[in-house]
Amino acid sequence: MHSPSSVVEPLGDPSLGARQLARGITATWWYTFSAVVFLELFLVLVWTLEAFAAPGDAIAPVVVGLGGIVWWLSTMILLWAYRHRVDAEPGIPWARIVPPLLVATGYGALAGIVADSWLLALMPIAQSVVLLNWPRGVRLRIVVLTTALLFALAFIDGARGAMEPGAPGWLPALYAILIPAMSVSSLWWWDVLVTLDRARASEARLAATQERLRVATDVHDLQGHHLQVIALQLELAERLMGRDAEAALEQLQAARVSVDEARQGTRDLATRFRSVPLGDEVANARDLLSAAGLEVEAEIATDADDAPASALGPVIRETTTNVLRHGGGRHARLTLTRVPEGWRYEVVNDMSVEVVAESVGSGLDGVRRRIAEVGGTSDVHAAGGDFVVVVTVPAGDDASFARGGSR
């Protein structure tokens, strides 16, 4: 399968914040935040133009426009409080929400008076109220109530003659009526993503807990069995020591063999839990290089998990480290494919100017030795400004590679 990746900052290496955005839902919050504040700012602009168009006091556009900007800025405080409600202490954060609500009330009163609009008087208060962190189910009732009130006030303004007849007068009014519902729909989508993210985190913690429990169970079963056998052998040797020294010695030797078996069993168990399928190894290397700011292409065979992980796994990790330390930091290409000789892994990356003339480090020397021990071939060279490492290993039993690599 072909898996290109281009997680790259326009000006070079990505910041820590950019790496966090790639893994979390922070970016979604900023989309939500920008959508709500854009709706509010556009509403202020529409009502300011409406005040300019209406004959009357010249102070009305100033109050509606400048006051609207102050109110618009105050709603950002409410959105900030909404964003951090998960980490907040129990109770209502009055110190944070009262000032914006007072600003909304003051702005609504002044703008409603100078523009002679009951709808404009209630709209800032209604919008600020729906941005509060209401309990589940309460926000829907509040949105329905405020929308109905705004709709009724719009008809009252129309009946009083305070609203320009026809579409020019009703378009700003309709926008003011619908903005609470539009804002809450954006926040509802954010709440859904937060819930999904919590579920994902809980699932990850549960999986890690289950894995720890499985490891603990396997270690307990392995060590418990061997320790029990060793204890019995030592107890028997102690009893035979005074009567049959030769038999006691045989039991001590058997206990030593049991210790060796327990040690080897623990080693095998650790190796089994440390092993990662080769497809995942290459995918992890691709993600790591992408997070470091490189433009990465990865081509991974569909049956890559059948490749010898004990032979190629350390090679993949070592070459990835080499790219991060000595590469030029612009692009890399990873390839793991099946070939007639077995399996072929290739990594190509641009070279840093500082290391073009340097000799190959000890890490790549270790790669050569490891591959030679399992009967494979390795080739390290520079070509066209790129640094290329090509490794080929014969297809075979992964256990045999593990034995070969331990010599």
C-alpha positions in Angstrom: 0.0 0.0 0.0 1.1 3.5 -0.8 0.9 6.0 2.1 2.1 9.6 1.4 2.3 12.0 4.2 2.9 15.8 4.1 2.6 17.1 7.6 4.9 20.0 7.0 4.9 23.6 8.3 5.2 26.3 5.6 8.2 27.9 7.2 10.1 24.7 8.2 10.0 22.5 11.3 6.6 22.2 13.0 6.1 23.6 16.4 5.1 21.6 19.4 1.6 23.0 19.1 1.3 21.9 15.5 2.3 18.3 16.5 -0.4 18.4 19.3 -3.0 19.6 16.8 -2.3 16.5 14.6 -3.1 14.2 17.6 -5.9 16.0 19.4 -9.1 18.0 18.8 -7.7 21.4 19.5 -7.9 22.4 15.9 -11.6 21.6 15.9 -12.2 23.9 18.8 -10.6 26.8 16.8 -12.8 26.1 13.9 -15.8 26.2 16.2 -14.6 29.3 17.9 -13.9 31.1 14.6 -17.3 30.1 13.3 -19.2 31.6 16.3 -17.2 34.9 16.4 -17.5 35.3 12.6 -21.3 35.0 12.9 -21.4 37.6 15.7 -19.1 40.0 13.9 -21.1 39.7 10.7 -24.3 40.4 12.7 -22.8 43.5 14.2 -21.8 44.7 10.7 -25.3 44.1 9.3 -27.0 46.0 12.1 -24.5 48.8 11.8 -25.3 49.2 8.1 -29.0 49.0 9.0 -28.4 51.9 11.4 -26.6 53.9 8.8 -29.4 53.3 6.3 -32.2 54.3 8.7 -32.9 58.1 8.9 -32.6 59.5 12.3 -29.9 60.3 14.9 -26.3 60.0 13.6 -25.2 58.6 16.9 -27.1 55.3 16.3 -24.5 53.8 13.9 -21.7 54.7 16.3 -23.4 53.1 19.3 -24.5 50.0 17.3 -21.1 49.6 15.7 -18.6 50.4 18.5 -20.8 48.9 21.2 -21.2 45.8 19.1 -17.4 45.4 18.9 -17.2 45.6 22.7 -20.0 43.1 23.1 -18.3 40.8 20.4 -15.1 40.8 22.4 -16.9 40.0 25.6 -18.4 36.9 24.0 -14.9 35.5 23.5 -14.6 35.4 27.3 -17.7 33.2 27.4 -16.4 31.0 24.7 -13.1 30.7 26.6 -15.0 29.7 29.7 -17.0 27.1 27.7 -13.8 25.6 26.2 -12.3 25.1 29.7 -15.4 23.9 31.5 -14.1 20.3 31.5 -11.2 21.3 33.8 -13.1 23.8 35.9 -14.0 23.2 39.5 -17.7 22.5 40.4 -20.0 25.4 40.5 -20.8 28.4 38.3 -17.8 30.7 37.4 -19.6 33.9 38.2 -16.4 36.0 38.1 -15.9 35.0 34.5 -19.5 35.1 33.1 -21.0 38.1 34.9 -18.9 40.8 33.2 -19.7 39.6 29.7 -23.4 39.3 30.6 -23.4 42.9 32.0 -21.7 44.1 28.7 -24.4 42.3 26.7 -27.2 43.8 28.8 -25.7 47.3 28.5 -25.1 47.1 24.8 -28.6 45.7 24.2 -30.2 48.5 26.2 -28.2 51.3 24.4 -28.4 49.9 20.9 -32.1 49.1 21.3 -32.9 52.7 22.4 -30.8 54.5 19.7 -32.0 52.1 17.0 -35.6 52.0 18.3 -35.5 48.2 18.1 -36.7 45.7 20.7 -35.2 42.9 18.7 -31.8 44.5 18.9 -32.2 45.1 22.6 -32.7 41.4 23.4 -30.4 39.9 20.8 -27.0 40.4 22.6 -28.4 39.1 25.8 -29.9 36.0 24.1 -26.7 35.3 22.2 -24.5 35.6 25.4 -26.9 33.5 27.4 -26.8 30.5 25.0 -23.0 30.5 25.1 -23.0 29.6 28.8 -22.3 26.0 29.9 -25.8 24.8 30.5 -26.6 21.3 31.8 -27.6 18.6 29.3 -31.1 19.3 27.9 -31.3 22.8 29.3 -29.6 24.6 26.4 -32.1 23.3 23.9 -35.0 24.8 25.9 -33.2 28.1 26.3 -32.5 28.2 22.5 -36.1 27.5 21.7 -37.3 30.2 24.2 -34.9 32.9 23.1 -35.6 32.2 19.4 -39.4 32.5 20.1 -38.9 35.7 22.0 -36.7 37.2 19.3 -39.2 36.2 16.6 -42.0 37.8 18.6 -40.0 41.1 19.1 -39.3 41.2 15.4 -43.0 41.1 14.7 -43.6 43.8 17.3 -40.9 46.0 15.7 -42.5 45.5 12.3 -46.0 46.4 13.7 -44.6 49.5 15.3 -43.0 50.6 12.0 -39.5 50.4 13.5 -38.4 47.9 10.9 -38.1 48.7 7.2 -40.8 46.8 5.3 -39.8 44.0 2.9 -36.6 42.0 2.6 -34.2 44.8 3.5 -35.7 45.1 7.0 -36.4 41.4 7.6 -33.0 40.0 6.5 -31.1 41.6 9.5 -33.9 40.6 11.8 -33.9 37.0 10.5 -30.2 36.8 11.1 -30.6 38.1 14.6 -33.3 35.6 15.3 -31.3 32.6 14.1 -27.8 33.4 15.4 -28.4 31.7 18.8 -29.4 28.5 17.1 -26.5 28.6 14.7 -24.0 29.2 17.5 -25.4 26.4 19.6 -25.2 24.0 16.6 -21.5 24.7 16.3 -21.0 24.2 20.1 -23.1 21.0 19.9 -20.7 19.6 17.2 -17.7 20.5 19.5 -19.4 18.7 22.4 -19.9 15.6 20.2 -16.2 15.6 19.4 -15.2 16.0 23.0 -17.4 13.1 24.0 -15.8 10.9 21.2 -12.3 12.0 22.3 -13.0 11.0 25.9 -14.3 7.7 24.7 -11.2 7.2 22.7 -9.0 8.0 25.6 -11.0 5.7 27.9 -10.7 2.9 25.4 -6.9 3.5 25.1 -6.6 3.4 28.9 -8.7 0.2 29.1 -6.6 -1.4 26.4 -3.4 -0.5 28.2 -4.8 -1.8 31.5 -5.9 -5.1 29.9 -2.4 -5.4 28.3 -0.7 -4.9 31.7 -3.0 -7.5 33.2 -2.2 -9.9 30.5 1.6 -9.3 30.9 1.2 -9.6 34.7 -0.7 -12.9 34.3 1.9 -14.4 32.0 4.8 -13.4 34.2 3.0 -14.7 37.3 2.2 -18.1 35.6 5.8 -18.4 34.2 7.7 -17.4 37.3 5.2 -19.0 39.7 5.7 -22.4 38.0 9.5 -22.2 37.9 9.8 -20.8 41.4 7.6 -23.6 42.8 9.7 -26.2 41.0 13.0 -24.7 42.2 11.7 -24.5 45.8 10.7 -28.2 45.8 14.1 -29.1 44.3 16.0 -27.1 46.9 13.9 -28.5 49.7 14.6 -32.1 48.5 18.3 -31.3 48.2 18.3 -30.1 51.7 16.7 -33.2 53.0 19.1 -35.5 51.0 22.2 -33.5 52.0 23.0 -35.6 55.1 21.9 -39.0 53.7 22.8 -39.0 50.0 25.2 -36.3 48.9 25.2 -37.4 45.3 21.4 -37.3 45.1 21.4 -33.9 46.8 23.9 -32.7 44.2 21.6 -33.9 41.4 18.7 -31.9 42.9 20.9 -28.8 43.1 21.9 -29.2 39.4 18.3 -29.6 38.5 17.4 -26.4 40.4 20.1 -24.6 38.4 18.6 -25.9 35.2 15.2 -24.7 36.3 16.7 -21.2 37.1 18.1 -21.1 33.5 14.8 -22.1 32.1 13.0 -19.4 34.1 15.5 -16.8 32.9 15.1 -17.9 29.3 11.3 -18.0 29.6 11.3 -14.5 30.9 13.6 -13.4 28.1 11.3 -15.0 25.5 8.3 -13.4 27.1 9.9 -10.0 27.0 10.9 -10.5 23.3 7.3 -11.5 22.4 5.8 -8.4 24.0 8.5 -6.1 22.5 8.0 -7.3 19.0 6.1 -5.1 16.6 4.8 -6.1 13.2 7.0 -4.7 10.4 4.1 -2.9 8.8 3.5 -1.0 12.1 7.2 -0.3 12.4 7.4 1.4 9.0 4.1 3.3 9.7 5.5 4.5 13.1 8.7 5.6 11.4 6.7 7.5 8.8 4.6 9.2 11.5 7.7 10.1 13.5 9.4 11.7 10.5 6.3 13.5 9.5 5.9 14.9 13.0 9.5 16.2 12.7 8.6 18.2 9.7 9.6 16.0 6.8 7.5 15.3 3.7 7.4 11.5 3.8 6.3 8.9 1.4 5.9 5.3 2.6 5.3 2.2 0.5 4.5 -0.8 2.6 3.7 -4.3 1.3 0.3 -5.6 2.2 1.9 -8.7 3.7 4.7 -6.8 5.5 3.8 -8.3 8.8 5.2 -11.6 7.5 8.7 -10.0 7.3 11.3 -11.0 10.0 10.7 -8.3 12.6 13.7 -9.3 14.7 16.1 -8.6 11.8 14.5 -5.6 10.2 12.9 -3.9 13.2 16.1 -2.6 14.7 17.2 -1.6 11.2 14.1 0.5 10.7 14.5 2.2 14.1 18.2 2.9 13.5 17.8 4.3 10.0 14.9 6.5 11.3 17.1 7.9 14.0 19.8 8.5 11.4 17.4 10.5 9.2 16.4 12.6 12.2 20.0 13.3 13.3 21.8 13.7 10.0 19.2 14.3 7.4 18.5 17.6 5.6 15.0 17.7 7.1 13.0 18.1 3.9 11.9 14.8 2.5 12.2 11.0 3.0 10.9 7.9 1.4 10.5 4.5 3.1 9.9 1.3 1.2 9.3 -2.3 2.5 8.6 -4.8 -0.3 8.9 -8.5 -0.9 11.6 -9.4 -3.5 12.8 -12.7 -4.9 15.7 -12.7 -2.4 13.3 -12.2 0.5 12.5 -8.8 1.9 13.9 -5.4 0.9 13.8 -2.3 3.0 15.0 1.1 1.6 15.1 4.5 3.1 16.0 7.6 1.1 16.4 11.1 2.5 18.0 14.4 1.6 21.4 14.9 3.1 22.4 17.8 5.4 25.2 20.0 4.1 27.2 19.5 7.3 27.3 15.7 7.0 27.8 15.2 3.3 31.5 14.6 3.8 31.2 12.6 7.1 31.8 8.9 7.2 29.0 6.5 8.1 28.4 6.3 11.8 28.6 3.4 14.1 24.8 3.0 14.0 24.9 2.0 10.3 27.9 -0.2 10.9 25.8 -2.0 13.4 23.1 -2.4 10.8 25.6 -3.9 8.4 26.8 -6.4 11.1 23.2 -7.4 12.0 22.1 -8.0 8.4 25.3 -9.9 7.6 24.7 -12.2 10.6 21.3 -13.3 9.2 22.6 -13.8 5.7 21.3 -10.5 4.2 23.0 -7.7 2.3 23.2 -4.0 2.9 24.1 -1.0 0.8 24.7 2.5 2.0 25.5 5.2 -0.5 24.8 8.8 -1.6 23.0 9.5 -4.9 21.9 12.8 -6.3 22.0 14.7 -3.0 20.1 11.9 -1.2 21.4 9.4 1.3 20.2 5.8 0.6 20.2 2.8 2.8 19.1 -0.5 1.2 18.8 -3.7 3.2 17.8 -7.1 1.9 17.2 -10.1 4.1 16.1 -13.6 3.1 12.5 -14.7 3.9 12.5 -17.2 6.7 11.3 -18.1 10.2 11.5 -15.0 12.5 12.8 -17.1 15.3 15.8 -18.1 13.2 16.6 -14.5 12.7 16.4 -13.9 16.4 18.8 -16.6 17.0 21.1 -15.3 14.3 21.0 -11.8 15.6 21.9 -12.9 19.1 25.2 -14.5 18.2 
